[in-house]
Amino acid sequence: MAEFEEKYIEKVIDQLKEPKLYKVFLVNDDYSTMDFVIMVLMSIFHKSQSEANSLMATIHKTGHGVCGVYPFEVAETKVAQVAVMAEKYRFPLQGKLEED
């Protein structure tokens, strides 16, 4: 019986895969203030002040910036949190996700 259990456990472990990861990024717009983008980066993505400043500058200059890489459900939640926060503060800031 133990041999069967070991083979079964090995088979299950072999079938386990790491979840697909998704990049979450913010898209620059002409209306969201730099301070608001920094606030989003610090509160939702847990960036430090210096990381948030640097990433905000990247978003401003290039049109978008990757805020983090997460499993799908976490990435989807981060995008939803950005939408809620943007609506609350009346900014059009958008979060997007794409497969890594």
C-alpha positions as CSV (number, residue, x, y, z in Angstrom):
1,M,0.0,0.0,0.0
2,A,2.8,2.5,0.9
3,E,4.4,1.9,-2.6
4,F,1.1,2.8,-4.3
5,E,0.9,6.0,-2.2
6,E,4.5,7.0,-3.0
7,K,3.9,6.5,-6.7
8,Y,0.6,8.4,-6.6
9,I,2.2,11.3,-4.7
10,E,5.2,11.4,-7.1
11,K,2.7,11.4,-10.1
12,V,0.7,14.3,-8.5
13,I,3.9,16.3,-7.8
14,D,5.1,15.8,-11.4
15,Q,1.8,17.2,-12.6
16,L,1.9,20.3,-10.5
17,K,3.0,23.4,-12.4
18,E,3.9,26.9,-11.3
19,P,1.0,29.2,-12.1
20,K,1.2,31.5,-15.1
21,L,2.4,35.0,-14.2
22,Y,1.0,38.2,-15.4
23,K,2.6,41.7,-15.6
24,V,0.5,44.5,-14.2
25,F,1.3,47.9,-15.6
26,L,-0.1,51.4,-15.4
27,V,-0.9,53.4,-18.5
28,N,0.0,57.1,-18.7
29,D,-2.7,59.6,-19.4
30,D,-2.9,63.4,-19.6
31,Y,-5.0,63.9,-16.5
32,S,-3.8,61.7,-13.6
33,T,-1.3,63.7,-11.5
34,M,2.1,62.4,-10.7
35,D,1.3,62.6,-7.0
36,F,-1.7,60.4,-7.6
37,V,0.3,57.8,-9.6
38,I,2.9,57.7,-6.8
39,M,0.1,57.2,-4.2
40,V,-1.3,54.3,-6.3
41,L,2.2,52.7,-6.6
42,M,2.8,53.0,-2.9
43,S,-0.6,51.9,-1.6
44,I,-1.5,49.1,-4.1
45,F,1.9,47.9,-5.3
46,H,3.7,48.6,-2.0
47,K,6.6,50.5,-3.6
48,S,8.9,52.7,-1.5
49,Q,8.8,56.4,-2.1
50,S,12.0,56.2,-4.3
51,E,10.7,53.2,-6.3
52,A,7.4,54.9,-6.8
53,N,9.0,58.1,-8.0
54,S,11.3,56.3,-10.4
55,L,8.4,54.1,-11.8
56,M,6.1,57.1,-12.1
57,A,8.8,58.9,-14.2
58,T,9.1,55.8,-16.4
59,I,5.3,55.7,-16.9
60,H,5.3,59.4,-17.7
61,K,8.1,59.1,-20.2
62,T,7.3,55.8,-22.0
63,G,3.6,55.7,-21.7
64,H,3.4,52.7,-19.3
65,G,5.4,50.9,-16.6
66,V,5.3,47.4,-15.1
67,C,4.3,47.6,-11.4
68,G,4.7,43.9,-10.6
69,V,4.4,40.3,-11.8
70,Y,1.8,38.1,-10.1
71,P,-0.4,35.0,-10.5
72,F,-3.6,35.8,-12.5
73,E,-6.0,36.3,-9.6
74,V,-3.6,38.7,-7.8
75,A,-2.9,40.6,-11.0
76,E,-6.6,40.9,-11.7
77,T,-7.2,42.2,-8.1
78,K,-4.4,44.8,-8.5
79,V,-6.0,46.1,-11.7
80,A,-9.4,46.3,-10.0
81,Q,-7.9,48.1,-7.1
82,V,-6.4,50.7,-9.4
83,A,-9.8,51.2,-11.1
84,V,-11.5,51.7,-7.7
85,M,-8.9,54.1,-6.5
86,A,-8.9,56.1,-9.8
87,E,-12.7,56.3,-9.7
88,K,-12.6,57.5,-6.1
89,Y,-10.2,60.3,-6.9
90,R,-11.7,61.0,-10.3
91,F,-8.7,60.2,-12.4
92,P,-8.7,58.1,-15.6
93,L,-5.6,56.1,-14.6
94,Q,-5.8,52.6,-15.9
95,G,-4.1,49.4,-14.9
96,K,-3.7,46.6,-17.4
97,L,-2.4,43.1,-17.3
98,E,-0.7,40.8,-19.8
99,E,0.8,37.3,-19.6
100,D,4.5,37.4,-18.7
